[in-house]
């Protein structure tokens, strides 16, 4: 669907750069309440409804809240697509204003609707989930140091740090679950996910925190977003091997672990994985195929509000 105009915003820690396409009007404002108000007023005066940003993080929270409060259509686009668009235009120079202009022209030119940007609340939940993964990695590293501790003093220090990190992980997990399961609908999604073979409480929380789009996408889009959709690699008469790429790494890892567990369960996907291996698929490829089955099933079950049923 064609649009009359679109805006691109480059988000920085201290500043926001806005460009409107096709007029090319621009504005730089501070990334605070006063600057965000200036951005919103300029968008209203320009008659913009579609606002596009690149990858977003904690610095975008205030802006997202303000734009959604004014009912703007806020979308997010993969930075790799913006980079490819710059190459297609033949551009080389890069700064915040030029990036905002590039995003705006991309939004105005591309007819495909952008992926909706997550809400500020979803970003806060995702940040907690990311922090939990960081703490898990730190605990694992400290346990490795403990195994190689040269004396009792170092070992005591390692145990002390591990205890502190595990206490903080427990606190973060409690806060994350409280935010995720604060509504009846969210608790229902959690129950649906944990009914699927291989998906336990922690994997369910990861999927809810880092892939809130579950239940709202088709099977191909959800697999691509998770990074477990196989892509073709053919040219002429050559038929290359299919491979996965991109997507959300944390979701892909969680689904891979779920597939491993489900492949060992009698009422899970053990027979399906064995059949794939019998057809000549490498074990890792078979596990990825099971991970995709789990994800597609979870997506459909949430959309239909159904629990897992063993066939």
Number of C-alpha atoms within 10 A of each C-alpha: 6 10 13 11 20 26 32 30 27 26 23 15 12 11 17 24 23 30 27 28 24 15 12 12 13 19 15 17 16 18 21 16 12 10 17 21 17 16 24 17 12 17 21 13 8 16 14 19 19 22 26 28 25 21 14 17 15 12 16 19 17 14 22 20 15 17 19 14 9 11 11 17 16 21 18 20 20 12 13 11 13 18 15 11 16 19 11 9 10 9 12 7 8 10 10 17 19 18 24 27 25 26 33 27 24 21 28 23 15 12 11 10 13 18 12 13 21 19 14 19 14 19 20 18 21 22 17 20 23 16 17 20 15 13 18 15 12 16 20 13 13 20 17 12 15 19 10 11 15 10 9 10 9 14 18 13 14 21 15 12 16 20 13 12 17 15 12 15 19 13 12 17 18 12 14 22 18 11 17 18 16 10 10 9 11 14 13 15 23 20 17 19 29 19 17 22 21 25 23 15 12 13 19 22 21 22 24 24 24 22 19 13 15 21 20 13 15 13 19 12 13 22 22 18 19 24 21 26 22 16 13 12 11 11 8 5 6 8 10 11 10 12 13 16 14 12 16 15 15 18 22 22 15 18 28 22 18 23 29 20 18 23 23 15 14 10 12 20 23 17 14 16 24 15 13 17 16 12 10 10 15 11 14 12 17 23 27 22 21 25 27 26 18 23 26 20 18 27 22 17 20 19 15 10 14 16 18 15 8 8 5
